[in-house]
Amino acid sequence: MSRLSKALGSIIVLSALLASLLPTIGRAQTRRPMSPVDILRVANVADAQLSPNGESIVYTLSTIEGEQTLSTLWLVNTGERPAANPPTSRQTEPRRNWEGARNQGRLLLPPGWTATSPSWSPDGRSIAFLSTRDGQRGIWVTGLERRVPRLVAAIRDTNFFITYAGESFAWSPDSKMLAYISATETTDNDEAGNDPRVIDRIQYKSRLSFSDNLRTHVWITSVDEPQPRQLTSGLFYDHALSFRPRGDEIVFLSNHELDPDANNNSDIFAVNLQGQVRQITDTAGCEYEPAWSPDGKWIAYSATNRDVTTIDSVAEDTHVWVTTPGGDRRVELTEELDRRARSPRWSADSRSIFFLAGEHGRTLVYRTTPEGGKARPLFDNQVAVQNKSDDYFAFPDRLFQITSFSLPARNTPQIAVTLTTPTRPAEVWVGDYAQEIWRPLSYHNSGIAQSLLFEPEGLNFKSFDGTPIQGWLMKPVGWRPDRRYPLILSIHGGPHGMFGYAFNSTFQVYAARGYAVLYLNPRGSSGYGQKFSDGTLSEWGGGDYKDLMTGVDEALRRHSWIDSNRLGVTGGSYGGFMTNWIITQTPRFKGAVSVASVSNLVSFYSTSLYQDLIHAEFRGFPWDNYELLWQWSPLRYVKQAQTPTLFIHGEQDNDVHITQAEEMYMALRRRGIDSVLLRYPREGHGLREPKHRVDALERTLAWFDRYLK
C-alpha cells in the first residue's frame, strides 16, 4: 500500500472516530448545572393508579406554564417501553401534545383540561377525577374509548385544614355509584356579616385565611343518572372514604368529640345508603386512611395511640392496623417494624396488606398480612432494572424513595409506583415484586436529567451521646480536592420530617452555585423508630441541635476542602426554627436564611393554625409551661446572635404566622445585626407562585454569596 493510501486510510479512520465522538462531546458540552429558574422545569409526577386488569396506569403530571401550575392526567400502557431517545421537555407539555407518540404515554383528557386524583372504576372502563371547568368544581368521569368527560357531581370544598384528608371520592363495587365528600352550609357560617368578625371557636383559621366554617359530609350519586344525595350531617368534618365490597356501606373518618377543635381524635365510622351512621372505632388515638379488604372481612387503616396529638407534624409514628367491620377486634400489624407507616392497600385476594414506610432516608413499600407477623420491604435486595443501559433510568441499587403506589385488582405480583432518586425527579415505574424487576414508563423530567447533577455522598456518624445519625454531603460544581469551598447546612421541617434519597432541586442549585451542601436527619426525624422520633419532645433545639453541630464538625474533620470560615445555615418551618436557634447559640455561621420560621414558642401557640403542636410536643399549655417554652425559644437568646440573617415568609401563613419572623427580625435589627425580612403576598406556609419561588431562591443565593464568598 502506498504512503498516500495509508495516509488516506488513517484520515478516514480518524474521521470516523471523531464522528462517533461528536455526539458524546456535544452532550457533554450541553450539560450545565441547574440555575434558580430551572426549578420550574421540574415536572411533578404523582399518584400512579394501576388499572384493575394491570394493563394501564393513569397518573398526574403538574407543570409550570407561565405563572400557573397546571395539573393534567396521563395514561400509559404497562407493556410499553420508553423510546430510546426520551422526548424534550417541550414534547411533554400538555397543551402541545394530546395523544402523544407511541411509547411516550398520552394525555387522557382533551387540551385545556386540568385534573387531579384519578380513580379507576372497578370494571376498568372509566376513570373519575377532580376538575374545575367554567368555575364549577366537581367529579368528572371519562371513558377510555370516547374521551368526552362529563360532570357527575358538583362538589364544594372547605378551606379547613384536615389532617390525612384521604380519598375524597370512591367507586361502588359495581361501578354504578360514586360516594364523595362535599361541604355544606352551617348555621355558624356568616360570611355576609363579618364586620366585625366574631370568633367563637378554636380552629378559626385555615392555612391562608379564616375558616369558612363549611363542614364536609358524605354524599352519593349514580354515575349514569346523577342525583346527588347527602348521607351524613352535623358539625363535623367527614372525610377519607372507602366503599364496602358488597356495596351497602361507606366507611369514613370523623372527629365526634364534644369540641373537635380542642381534641384531635378521628375515628372510623360507617354510613349505609339510607344515611344511618355507626361508629366502628372509639380510641384515644387517631385513625386515618381506612380501606376495606376485597373480601369485606377487615378494614385496614393507619393510627396513633397517644391521647394528646396534633393536626400537623405528629411525633408519634402511625402504624398499620386492621379492625373487623364491627370494631370488636383490632390488630396492630407493624409494631415490630417500629417505623412510620402509611397508605395501606390490599392485595386482590385479601391475604396481604401493602403500605409505605420511611427507612433510613428511603421510602419503601412493605408487605404484611392481616394476622400480623413480620412486615417485609419490597425491592430491598439487588434490583434488576430493565433498560439499565439508559442513563436516564439507572439508579443506585435500593437508594430511592417511593412517593405513591397502587396494585391491580387481580392476583399478580405487579405494582405501579412513582419513584425518585437524588439525581432523578419522580417518574412512573411498574414492577414485579416477585422477581424484583423494575421497568420505567415515563420520562417527563428527561430534560432535567440531562443537566449537570450532583450525587450526594453518605455521611454517617455518632453524635455526642453515641446516637447514630445519618446525613449526606453534596460537593460543589467543579470540585477539586486542592481548593476550599463554602458549605450550606440545610435543615428539614417537622421536626419529624426526613431527608433522604429523593431529588431536591434547591440542593442542586446550591451545588451549581459553588456550595457544598450538608443535610442531616437529627433526632426527631422519622424513619428511625419511635424513640428517635421522640428525640425533640420538650426540648426543641436540644439534642437535635447537638446532632447538627456534630455533623458539621464531622464533615469538616473528614473533608479538608470545606472552609470552616465560610459556613451558612438555612431551613424552613421547623428548619427555620432551628436556623433561628443556631444563630443564637453559636457565631460559627457567617450567613443564615430562615424560612417560615418559629422564634417564640409562647406566641406561636396562640397564633398558629395548629397550636395543639405545642401541648403535644411540650406536654402542656403555655400557662402551665411558660418557663419551658421560653427556655426553648430562640428569641430568648437573641442578644447572643451575630449572624447576618435573611427572613423569608408568606404574608398569609397561618401555619407559622408571619409575626414569628417579625419578632426575630426586629430584635436583630435593633441589635444592629444585618437582617432583611422578605414578605411574600398571597403566600402561605411554603411559596406557591412560580415567580416567588424563583425570587426567593435567587435572593437566598445572593445572601450567601454576600457573606460566604
DRENDRENPA-914882 format. One line per field, with one value per residue (C-alpha): residue number from 1; z, x, y negated. Coordinates in steps of 0.25 Angstrom, whole numbers, plus 5000, padded with zeros to 4 digits. Example, Ala and Ser with C-alpha at 12.3 -4.5 7.8 and 13.67 -1.06 7.14 Angstrom:
num: c(1; 2)
up: c(5031; 5029)
east: c(5049; 5055)
north: c(5018; 5004)
***
This chain:
num: c(1; 2; 3; 4; 5; 6; 7; 8; 9; 10; 11; 12; 13; 14; 15; 16; 17; 18; 19; 20; 21; 22; 23; 24; 25; 26; 27; 28; 29; 30; 31; 32; 33; 34; 35; 36; 37; 38; 39; 40; 41; 42; 43; 44; 45; 46; 47; 48; 49; 50; 51; 52; 53; 54; 55; 56; 57; 58; 59; 60; 61; 62; 63; 64; 65; 66; 67; 68; 69; 70; 71; 72; 73; 74; 75; 76; 77; 78; 79; 80; 81; 82; 83; 84; 85; 86; 87; 88; 89; 90; 91; 92; 93; 94; 95; 96; 97; 98; 99; 100; 101; 102; 103; 104; 105; 106; 107; 108; 109; 110; 111; 112; 113; 114; 115; 116; 117; 118; 119; 120; 121; 122; 123; 124; 125; 126; 127; 128; 129; 130; 131; 132; 133; 134; 135; 136; 137; 138; 139; 140; 141; 142; 143; 144; 145; 146; 147; 148; 149; 150; 151; 152; 153; 154; 155; 156; 157; 158; 159; 160; 161; 162; 163; 164; 165; 166; 167; 168; 169; 170; 171; 172; 173; 174; 175; 176; 177; 178; 179; 180; 181; 182; 183; 184; 185; 186; 187; 188; 189; 190; 191; 192; 193; 194; 195; 196; 197; 198; 199; 200; 201; 202; 203; 204; 205; 206; 207; 208; 209; 210; 211; 212; 213; 214; 215; 216; 217; 218; 219; 220; 221; 222; 223; 224; 225; 226; 227; 228; 229; 230; 231; 232; 233; 234; 235; 236; 237; 238; 239; 240; 241; 242; 243; 244; 245; 246; 247; 248; 249; 250; 251; 252; 253; 254; 255; 256; 257; 258; 259; 260; 261; 262; 263; 264; 265; 266; 267; 268; 269; 270; 271; 272; 273; 274; 275; 276; 277; 278; 279; 280; 281; 282; 283; 284; 285; 286; 287; 288; 289; 290; 291; 292; 293; 294; 295; 296; 297; 298; 299; 300; 301; 302; 303; 304; 305; 306; 307; 308; 309; 310; 311; 312; 313; 314; 315; 316; 317; 318; 319; 320; 321; 322; 323; 324; 325; 326; 327; 328; 329; 330; 331; 332; 333; 334; 335; 336; 337; 338; 339; 340; 341; 342; 343; 344; 345; 346; 347; 348; 349; 350; 351; 352; 353; 354; 355; 356; 357; 358; 359; 360; 361; 362; 363; 364; 365; 366; 367; 368; 369; 370; 371; 372; 373; 374; 375; 376; 377; 378; 379; 380; 381; 382; 383; 384; 385; 386; 387; 388; 389; 390; 391; 392; 393; 394; 395; 396; 397; 398; 399; 400; 401; 402; 403; 404; 405; 406; 407; 408; 409; 410; 411; 412; 413; 414; 415; 416; 417; 418; 419; 420; 421; 422; 423; 424; 425; 426; 427; 428; 429; 430; 431; 432; 433; 434; 435; 436; 437; 438; 439; 440; 441; 442; 443; 444; 445; 446; 447; 448; 449; 450; 451; 452; 453; 454; 455; 456; 457; 458; 459; 460; 461; 462; 463; 464; 465; 466; 467; 468; 469; 470; 471; 472; 473; 474; 475; 476; 477; 478; 479; 480; 481; 482; 483; 484; 485; 486; 487; 488; 489; 490; 491; 492; 493; 494; 495; 496; 497; 498; 499; 500; 501; 502; 503; 504; 505; 506; 507; 508; 509; 510; 511; 512; 513; 514; 515; 516; 517; 518; 519; 520; 521; 522; 523; 524; 525; 526; 527; 528; 529; 530; 531; 532; 533; 534; 535; 536; 537; 538; 539; 540; 541; 542; 543; 544; 545; 546; 547; 548; 549; 550; 551; 552; 553; 554; 555; 556; 557; 558; 559; 560; 561; 562; 563; 564; 565; 566; 567; 568; 569; 570; 571; 572; 573; 574; 575; 576; 577; 578; 579; 580; 581; 582; 583; 584; 585; 586; 587; 588; 589; 590; 591; 592; 593; 594; 595; 596; 597; 598; 599; 600; 601; 602; 603; 604; 605; 606; 607; 608; 609; 610; 611; 612; 613; 614; 615; 616; 617; 618; 619; 620; 621; 622; 623; 624; 625; 626; 627; 628; 629; 630; 631; 632; 633; 634; 635; 636; 637; 638; 639; 640; 641; 642; 643; 644; 645; 646; 647; 648; 649; 650; 651; 652; 653; 654; 655; 656; 657; 658; 659; 660; 661; 662; 663; 664; 665; 666; 667; 668; 669; 670; 671; 672; 673; 674; 675; 676; 677; 678; 679; 680; 681; 682; 683; 684; 685; 686; 687; 688; 689; 690; 691; 692; 693; 694; 695; 696; 697; 698; 699; 700; 701; 702; 703; 704; 705; 706; 707; 708; 709)
up: c(5000; 4996; 5006; 5001; 5002; 5017; 5020; 5013; 5021; 5034; 5031; 5029; 5042; 5049; 5043; 5047; 5061; 5062; 5056; 5067; 5078; 5073; 5079; 5092; 5092; 5089; 5100; 5110; 5105; 5107; 5121; 5130; 5145; 5149; 5151; 5160; 5149; 5146; 5158; 5150; 5139; 5149; 5146; 5158; 5154; 5165; 5168; 5159; 5158; 5152; 5145; 5150; 5139; 5141; 5127; 5128; 5138; 5140; 5147; 5150; 5143; 5149; 5141; 5141; 5129; 5131; 5145; 5146; 5151; 5142; 5146; 5136; 5135; 5126; 5122; 5119; 5116; 5125; 5114; 5107; 5108; 5107; 5094; 5092; 5091; 5102; 5097; 5100; 5111; 5101; 5096; 5110; 5111; 5112; 5103; 5092; 5091; 5094; 5088; 5088; 5081; 5083; 5095; 5101; 5109; 5105; 5111; 5116; 5114; 5103; 5103; 5113; 5124; 5138; 5147; 5159; 5167; 5156; 5160; 5152; 5153; 5157; 5144; 5137; 5127; 5133; 5141; 5151; 5154; 5161; 5152; 5151; 5138; 5136; 5151; 5154; 5163; 5162; 5160; 5145; 5138; 5125; 5117; 5111; 5097; 5095; 5104; 5106; 5121; 5127; 5141; 5151; 5164; 5167; 5180; 5189; 5197; 5211; 5214; 5227; 5230; 5230; 5234; 5226; 5217; 5210; 5198; 5194; 5186; 5184; 5174; 5178; 5175; 5163; 5157; 5157; 5168; 5174; 5188; 5191; 5201; 5199; 5208; 5213; 5219; 5234; 5244; 5248; 5234; 5233; 5223; 5219; 5233; 5236; 5241; 5252; 5250; 5262; 5266; 5275; 5272; 5274; 5260; 5253; 5243; 5230; 5224; 5217; 5223; 5233; 5233; 5224; 5235; 5224; 5229; 5220; 5219; 5211; 5198; 5188; 5174; 5162; 5151; 5139; 5144; 5155; 5166; 5178; 5192; 5205; 5215; 5227; 5234; 5247; 5252; 5247; 5236; 5230; 5220; 5215; 5208; 5205; 5199; 5206; 5195; 5196; 5193; 5205; 5213; 5213; 5223; 5226; 5237; 5246; 5260; 5268; 5281; 5289; 5284; 5272; 5271; 5285; 5284; 5271; 5271; 5258; 5258; 5247; 5244; 5234; 5227; 5219; 5207; 5215; 5223; 5236; 5243; 5252; 5260; 5257; 5266; 5279; 5283; 5290; 5277; 5263; 5252; 5237; 5223; 5225; 5214; 5212; 5209; 5196; 5204; 5213; 5226; 5230; 5230; 5229; 5234; 5240; 5254; 5266; 5281; 5289; 5295; 5292; 5278; 5267; 5254; 5248; 5250; 5259; 5268; 5269; 5257; 5251; 5250; 5241; 5248; 5244; 5250; 5248; 5242; 5255; 5262; 5272; 5269; 5265; 5262; 5261; 5249; 5249; 5264; 5262; 5250; 5258; 5246; 5242; 5233; 5224; 5211; 5214; 5201; 5200; 5191; 5182; 5190; 5203; 5208; 5208; 5212; 5206; 5211; 5211; 5222; 5224; 5226; 5228; 5217; 5208; 5206; 5203; 5200; 5211; 5211; 5223; 5226; 5233; 5244; 5247; 5246; 5241; 5231; 5219; 5209; 5194; 5185; 5197; 5190; 5177; 5168; 5153; 5144; 5130; 5120; 5130; 5119; 5118; 5128; 5130; 5137; 5144; 5159; 5171; 5176; 5187; 5188; 5185; 5190; 5186; 5187; 5183; 5179; 5174; 5172; 5161; 5165; 5161; 5168; 5161; 5167; 5159; 5165; 5160; 5167; 5166; 5169; 5171; 5174; 5178; 5163; 5157; 5159; 5161; 5149; 5147; 5149; 5148; 5156; 5158; 5173; 5172; 5162; 5167; 5154; 5151; 5137; 5135; 5128; 5128; 5126; 5127; 5134; 5124; 5121; 5136; 5136; 5125; 5133; 5141; 5154; 5167; 5174; 5190; 5198; 5211; 5224; 5236; 5249; 5264; 5272; 5285; 5293; 5283; 5275; 5261; 5251; 5236; 5227; 5213; 5207; 5193; 5186; 5178; 5163; 5158; 5171; 5173; 5185; 5186; 5187; 5199; 5197; 5206; 5212; 5214; 5225; 5221; 5232; 5229; 5235; 5244; 5253; 5249; 5234; 5228; 5217; 5208; 5194; 5187; 5177; 5183; 5172; 5182; 5187; 5172; 5170; 5183; 5178; 5164; 5170; 5177; 5190; 5197; 5203; 5216; 5220; 5232; 5240; 5254; 5265; 5264; 5249; 5245; 5238; 5250; 5260; 5271; 5281; 5271; 5266; 5281; 5282; 5281; 5291; 5302; 5296; 5282; 5280; 5290; 5285; 5271; 5271; 5276; 5265; 5255; 5260; 5262; 5247; 5243; 5251; 5245; 5231; 5234; 5240; 5228; 5217; 5218; 5205; 5213; 5218; 5233; 5232; 5221; 5227; 5224; 5230; 5225; 5227; 5226; 5236; 5248; 5240; 5241; 5256; 5256; 5248; 5258; 5269; 5263; 5261; 5276; 5281; 5272; 5264; 5254; 5243; 5235; 5228; 5230; 5223; 5232; 5224; 5230; 5244; 5258; 5268; 5281; 5285; 5295; 5284; 5274; 5282; 5280; 5266; 5259; 5252; 5260; 5273; 5278; 5273; 5286; 5296; 5289; 5288; 5301; 5309; 5313; 5311; 5311; 5324; 5331; 5323; 5321; 5326; 5318; 5305; 5307; 5310; 5296; 5289; 5280; 5283; 5298; 5293; 5282; 5290; 5286; 5271; 5262; 5249; 5237; 5234; 5223; 5227; 5217; 5220; 5213; 5218; 5219; 5226; 5237; 5240; 5245; 5246; 5240; 5253; 5257; 5247; 5250; 5265; 5261; 5250; 5259; 5270; 5261; 5254; 5268; 5271; 5259; 5252; 5237; 5234; 5224; 5224; 5211; 5211; 5200; 5198; 5195; 5200; 5212; 5218; 5206; 5193; 5182; 5172; 5161; 5161; 5177; 5177; 5167; 5174; 5188; 5183; 5175; 5188; 5197; 5187; 5187; 5202; 5204; 5193; 5200; 5214; 5210; 5197)
east: c(5000; 5005; 5008; 4997; 4987; 4992; 4990; 4976; 4973; 4977; 4969; 4957; 4959; 4961; 4949; 4940; 4946; 4943; 4929; 4926; 4931; 4924; 4910; 4917; 4925; 4912; 4905; 4916; 4916; 4901; 4901; 4900; 4897; 4883; 4880; 4869; 4859; 4861; 4854; 4841; 4845; 4843; 4830; 4823; 4819; 4810; 4798; 4801; 4788; 4789; 4776; 4768; 4774; 4788; 4789; 4790; 4794; 4787; 4795; 4796; 4806; 4808; 4816; 4818; 4813; 4815; 4810; 4801; 4803; 4795; 4792; 4788; 4785; 4794; 4791; 4802; 4801; 4809; 4814; 4821; 4835; 4840; 4846; 4861; 4862; 4854; 4845; 4849; 4842; 4834; 4828; 4823; 4816; 4801; 4796; 4805; 4803; 4790; 4791; 4806; 4815; 4815; 4822; 4822; 4809; 4798; 4789; 4776; 4768; 4766; 4775; 4771; 4767; 4773; 4771; 4775; 4772; 4769; 4762; 4759; 4745; 4745; 4741; 4753; 4744; 4744; 4753; 4747; 4755; 4754; 4754; 4749; 4742; 4735; 4736; 4730; 4738; 4733; 4736; 4736; 4736; 4743; 4743; 4756; 4750; 4741; 4749; 4738; 4738; 4724; 4721; 4715; 4715; 4718; 4726; 4729; 4742; 4745; 4758; 4758; 4771; 4768; 4779; 4781; 4769; 4769; 4761; 4751; 4742; 4741; 4734; 4724; 4728; 4718; 4724; 4710; 4711; 4721; 4722; 4729; 4732; 4726; 4724; 4710; 4706; 4704; 4697; 4711; 4715; 4712; 4722; 4712; 4712; 4727; 4729; 4733; 4737; 4732; 4741; 4735; 4743; 4758; 4761; 4756; 4768; 4770; 4784; 4783; 4771; 4760; 4752; 4740; 4732; 4727; 4726; 4729; 4720; 4718; 4709; 4705; 4701; 4698; 4708; 4699; 4688; 4694; 4685; 4693; 4688; 4695; 4697; 4703; 4701; 4705; 4716; 4727; 4737; 4735; 4746; 4754; 4745; 4745; 4733; 4729; 4731; 4717; 4713; 4703; 4712; 4723; 4734; 4739; 4747; 4741; 4744; 4732; 4738; 4729; 4739; 4746; 4755; 4760; 4763; 4769; 4763; 4758; 4751; 4745; 4730; 4721; 4709; 4699; 4692; 4680; 4688; 4689; 4703; 4710; 4723; 4734; 4746; 4746; 4760; 4769; 4778; 4775; 4771; 4774; 4773; 4762; 4762; 4752; 4758; 4753; 4746; 4740; 4745; 4755; 4757; 4772; 4776; 4787; 4787; 4793; 4791; 4794; 4783; 4789; 4793; 4794; 4788; 4801; 4815; 4812; 4823; 4817; 4819; 4806; 4805; 4796; 4784; 4772; 4759; 4747; 4735; 4728; 4740; 4740; 4754; 4766; 4780; 4793; 4801; 4814; 4818; 4831; 4835; 4836; 4835; 4825; 4815; 4804; 4796; 4791; 4786; 4780; 4784; 4773; 4772; 4771; 4783; 4793; 4794; 4804; 4808; 4819; 4829; 4841; 4854; 4868; 4865; 4858; 4843; 4839; 4827; 4825; 4816; 4810; 4797; 4784; 4788; 4801; 4815; 4828; 4826; 4836; 4840; 4839; 4851; 4860; 4871; 4879; 4869; 4868; 4865; 4861; 4867; 4878; 4887; 4879; 4886; 4873; 4867; 4879; 4880; 4888; 4882; 4872; 4875; 4862; 4848; 4835; 4824; 4812; 4808; 4796; 4792; 4783; 4770; 4776; 4786; 4799; 4812; 4810; 4812; 4812; 4820; 4825; 4840; 4850; 4865; 4875; 4878; 4865; 4851; 4839; 4835; 4825; 4831; 4824; 4830; 4829; 4832; 4833; 4845; 4849; 4849; 4846; 4843; 4841; 4829; 4830; 4842; 4835; 4848; 4858; 4862; 4865; 4873; 4882; 4886; 4899; 4894; 4902; 4901; 4901; 4911; 4907; 4912; 4908; 4914; 4911; 4906; 4910; 4903; 4906; 4893; 4895; 4892; 4890; 4894; 4898; 4908; 4908; 4920; 4920; 4921; 4935; 4940; 4955; 4962; 4972; 4962; 4954; 4939; 4928; 4917; 4902; 4895; 4881; 4871; 4858; 4844; 4835; 4842; 4838; 4841; 4852; 4863; 4867; 4868; 4859; 4862; 4864; 4865; 4869; 4881; 4885; 4884; 4893; 4903; 4903; 4906; 4919; 4914; 4915; 4902; 4901; 4887; 4885; 4874; 4876; 4868; 4853; 4853; 4844; 4850; 4858; 4848; 4839; 4850; 4858; 4845; 4842; 4856; 4851; 4840; 4840; 4853; 4853; 4868; 4873; 4879; 4876; 4884; 4896; 4893; 4894; 4907; 4913; 4910; 4917; 4929; 4929; 4928; 4940; 4948; 4947; 4947; 4959; 4953; 4942; 4945; 4941; 4941; 4930; 4918; 4904; 4891; 4877; 4863; 4848; 4837; 4844; 4857; 4854; 4853; 4866; 4872; 4868; 4872; 4886; 4889; 4886; 4895; 4908; 4915; 4921; 4911; 4914; 4901; 4887; 4874; 4862; 4849; 4835; 4842; 4837; 4844; 4835; 4828; 4819; 4813; 4814; 4803; 4792; 4795; 4797; 4787; 4791; 4794; 4792; 4806; 4811; 4803; 4806; 4821; 4823; 4812; 4805; 4799; 4807; 4801; 4805; 4819; 4823; 4837; 4839; 4834; 4842; 4855; 4854; 4850; 4861; 4856; 4860; 4875; 4875; 4885; 4895; 4893; 4903; 4900; 4894; 4880; 4870; 4856; 4846; 4831; 4818; 4809; 4797; 4804; 4795; 4803; 4814; 4809; 4818; 4819; 4829; 4838; 4835; 4839; 4852; 4855; 4852; 4861; 4873; 4871; 4870; 4883; 4890; 4891; 4890; 4876; 4865; 4851; 4844; 4829; 4822; 4808; 4797; 4807; 4805; 4814; 4823; 4823; 4814; 4815; 4826; 4832; 4832; 4839; 4850; 4851; 4853; 4864; 4871; 4871; 4876; 4888; 4891; 4891; 4900; 4909; 4910; 4914; 4921; 4928)
north: c(5000; 4986; 4975; 4967; 4979; 4981; 4966; 4966; 4978; 4972; 4960; 4968; 4976; 4963; 4956; 4968; 4968; 4953; 4954; 4965; 4956; 4943; 4947; 4950; 4937; 4929; 4935; 4932; 4918; 4916; 4922; 4910; 4908; 4904; 4889; 4884; 4883; 4898; 4902; 4898; 4908; 4920; 4927; 4933; 4947; 4953; 4962; 4974; 4982; 4996; 5001; 5013; 5022; 5017; 5012; 4997; 4986; 4973; 4962; 4947; 4938; 4924; 4914; 4899; 4891; 4876; 4872; 4884; 4899; 4908; 4922; 4932; 4947; 4956; 4970; 4981; 4996; 5005; 5013; 5001; 4997; 4983; 4979; 4980; 4965; 4958; 4946; 4932; 4924; 4917; 4930; 4933; 4920; 4924; 4913; 4917; 4932; 4938; 4952; 4953; 4962; 4977; 4982; 4968; 4968; 4959; 4949; 4955; 4942; 4932; 4920; 4909; 4919; 4919; 4930; 4937; 4950; 4960; 4973; 4985; 4991; 5005; 5010; 5003; 4996; 4982; 4972; 4962; 4949; 4936; 4923; 4909; 4905; 4891; 4889; 4902; 4911; 4925; 4940; 4943; 4957; 4961; 4974; 4979; 4980; 4968; 4958; 4947; 4944; 4942; 4936; 4946; 4938; 4923; 4922; 4911; 4911; 4905; 4898; 4904; 4912; 4927; 4936; 4948; 4944; 4957; 4961; 4950; 4960; 4975; 4984; 4994; 5009; 5010; 4997; 4991; 4981; 4971; 4967; 4954; 4943; 4929; 4917; 4912; 4899; 4898; 4888; 4882; 4879; 4864; 4858; 4847; 4840; 4841; 4827; 4829; 4843; 4851; 4862; 4873; 4886; 4890; 4895; 4882; 4881; 4888; 4889; 4876; 4868; 4870; 4883; 4883; 4891; 4901; 4915; 4927; 4939; 4952; 4951; 4962; 4961; 4970; 4969; 4971; 4962; 4953; 4950; 4945; 4949; 4945; 4957; 4950; 4937; 4930; 4920; 4930; 4931; 4945; 4950; 4961; 4971; 4986; 4994; 5007; 5018; 5023; 5008; 5005; 4997; 4986; 4984; 4971; 4963; 4952; 4946; 4946; 4941; 4931; 4920; 4925; 4913; 4915; 4930; 4936; 4950; 4956; 4970; 4979; 4978; 4985; 4980; 4988; 4984; 4979; 4970; 4978; 4976; 4985; 4983; 4994; 4990; 4982; 4980; 4969; 4968; 4964; 4973; 4970; 4975; 4987; 4997; 5009; 5023; 5028; 5040; 5030; 5037; 5026; 5011; 5007; 4993; 4985; 4980; 4974; 4978; 4965; 4957; 4944; 4941; 4930; 4928; 4926; 4931; 4943; 4948; 4962; 4971; 4976; 4991; 5000; 5007; 5015; 5016; 5025; 5017; 5017; 5012; 5023; 5028; 5019; 5024; 5015; 5020; 5012; 5010; 5019; 5011; 4998; 4989; 4978; 4986; 4980; 4983; 4997; 5004; 5018; 5029; 5035; 5048; 5040; 5048; 5037; 5022; 5013; 4999; 4989; 4986; 4978; 4985; 4978; 4968; 4978; 4979; 4993; 5002; 5012; 5025; 5032; 5040; 5037; 5047; 5039; 5044; 5038; 5027; 5029; 5018; 5020; 5017; 5017; 5026; 5025; 5019; 5022; 5010; 5013; 5003; 5001; 4997; 4984; 4974; 4967; 4979; 4984; 4982; 4988; 5001; 4998; 4983; 4977; 4972; 4977; 4966; 4973; 4987; 4996; 5010; 5017; 5024; 5037; 5047; 5043; 5038; 5025; 5011; 4997; 4986; 4972; 4973; 4962; 4963; 4952; 4949; 4952; 4945; 4955; 4963; 4975; 4989; 5002; 5014; 5029; 5031; 5046; 5045; 5031; 5025; 5010; 5004; 4989; 4984; 4969; 4958; 4945; 4940; 4944; 4930; 4928; 4941; 4936; 4925; 4926; 4932; 4935; 4948; 4947; 4956; 4962; 4956; 4965; 4963; 4964; 4952; 4946; 4957; 4968; 4968; 4972; 4960; 4961; 4950; 4946; 4937; 4931; 4926; 4913; 4911; 4913; 4919; 4920; 4926; 4915; 4904; 4899; 4897; 4891; 4900; 4899; 4907; 4909; 4914; 4921; 4917; 4924; 4926; 4940; 4939; 4948; 4944; 4956; 4962; 4952; 4941; 4928; 4917; 4906; 4914; 4916; 4901; 4898; 4908; 4902; 4888; 4894; 4898; 4911; 4916; 4923; 4929; 4938; 4945; 4941; 4948; 4944; 4949; 4960; 4973; 4977; 4982; 4977; 4974; 4966; 4958; 4954; 4948; 4934; 4935; 4924; 4919; 4913; 4909; 4919; 4932; 4929; 4916; 4924; 4935; 4924; 4917; 4931; 4933; 4920; 4924; 4938; 4932; 4922; 4933; 4943; 4933; 4922; 4915; 4910; 4896; 4895; 4880; 4880; 4887; 4884; 4889; 4890; 4897; 4895; 4897; 4905; 4904; 4889; 4890; 4898; 4887; 4876; 4885; 4888; 4873; 4870; 4882; 4881; 4870; 4880; 4878; 4865; 4865; 4870; 4871; 4874; 4878; 4879; 4879; 4880; 4871; 4870; 4883; 4875; 4866; 4877; 4885; 4875; 4870; 4883; 4891; 4904; 4898; 4913; 4915; 4908; 4916; 4929; 4927; 4920; 4928; 4916; 4902; 4889; 4884; 4897; 4898; 4883; 4885; 4898; 4891; 4879; 4887; 4893; 4880; 4874; 4860; 4862; 4863; 4853; 4844; 4855; 4854; 4849; 4856; 4847; 4853; 4853; 4856; 4861; 4862; 4863; 4852; 4861; 4872; 4877; 4890; 4881; 4867; 4856; 4849; 4860; 4855; 4841; 4843; 4849; 4839; 4827; 4832; 4834; 4820; 4813; 4820; 4815; 4829; 4829; 4835; 4834; 4838; 4843; 4843; 4850; 4846; 4857; 4868; 4877; 4888; 4890; 4882; 4886; 4875; 4878; 4864; 4864; 4878; 4873; 4860; 4866; 4875; 4864; 4855; 4867; 4869; 4855; 4854; 4866; 4860; 4847; 4854; 4867; 4863)
***
